[in-house]
Amino acid sequence: MVPVALRRKHGIEAGTQVEFQEDRFGRIVLQPLSEQYIDRVMGSLADGPDLLANWEREHRQEDEGHR
C-alpha cells in the first residue's frame, strides 16, 4: 500500500495506473501513469528523432531489398 502522504503528493487515486521500473541501482520504482507524467515524457521526446519516419524509411528499404 502506498502511504497517504505519497499518494496525495503524486496524485495517486483509486484506479490510477502505475508502472514498476527498476533503476540503475536495482531499486524498484513505482511510477504513476498520470496525465502530467505522460505530458512530461512526450515533451522530452519532442526534440528527438522522428521514430515513425525512421521506421517507415527502414521498412521501405527492406521491402525494396526483397524485390
C-alpha positions as semicolon CSV with decimal commas, in nm:
position;residue;x (nm);y (nm);z (nm)
1;M;0,000;0,000;0,000
2;V;0,128;0,346;-0,088
3;P;0,136;0,582;0,213
4;V;-0,126;0,861;0,213
5;A;0,133;1,141;0,203
6;L;0,292;0,998;-0,113
7;R;-0,046;0,933;-0,276
8;R;-0,151;1,292;-0,220
9;K;0,183;1,439;-0,327
10;H;0,186;1,243;-0,655
11;G;-0,187;1,241;-0,728
12;I;-0,230;0,867;-0,693
13;E;-0,601;0,793;-0,658
14;A;-0,806;0,475;-0,680
15;G;-0,777;0,350;-1,036
16;T;-0,452;0,534;-1,117
17;Q;-0,240;0,308;-1,335
18;V;0,118;0,256;-1,227
19;E;0,427;0,109;-1,383
20;F;0,702;-0,071;-1,195
21;Q;1,051;0,012;-1,315
22;E;1,399;-0,081;-1,200
23;D;1,656;0,197;-1,173
24;R;2,026;0,162;-1,244
25;F;2,091;0,072;-0,879
26;G;1,845;-0,221;-0,887
27;R;1,579;-0,037;-0,685
28;I;1,215;-0,086;-0,778
29;V;1,041;0,240;-0,869
30;L;0,662;0,279;-0,879
31;Q;0,571;0,536;-1,147
32;P;0,212;0,667;-1,156
33;L;0,097;0,692;-1,518
34;S;-0,082;1,023;-1,477
35;E;-0,154;1,285;-1,744
36;Q;0,125;1,503;-1,601
37;Y;0,377;1,218;-1,634
38;I;0,270;1,137;-1,991
39;D;0,287;1,507;-2,088
40;R;0,638;1,530;-1,939
41;V;0,755;1,218;-2,125
42;M;0,604;1,335;-2,453
43;G;0,772;1,674;-2,408
44;S;1,110;1,510;-2,356
45;L;1,073;1,329;-2,689
46;A;0,970;1,637;-2,888
47;D;1,326;1,731;-2,986
48;G;1,432;1,375;-3,064
49;P;1,436;1,187;-3,393
50;D;1,111;1,118;-3,579
51;L;1,085;0,749;-3,491
52;L;0,789;0,687;-3,720
53;A;0,969;0,839;-4,019
54;N;1,278;0,630;-3,938
55;W;1,069;0,313;-3,916
56;E;0,891;0,388;-4,244
57;R;1,222;0,450;-4,421
58;E;1,369;0,124;-4,289
59;H;1,053;-0,064;-4,385
60;R;1,069;0,073;-4,742
61;Q;1,437;-0,021;-4,770
62;E;1,367;-0,377;-4,650
63;D;1,073;-0,404;-4,893
64;E;1,290;-0,286;-5,185
65;G;1,557;-0,539;-5,089
66;H;1,311;-0,828;-5,120
67;R;1,208;-0,746;-5,478
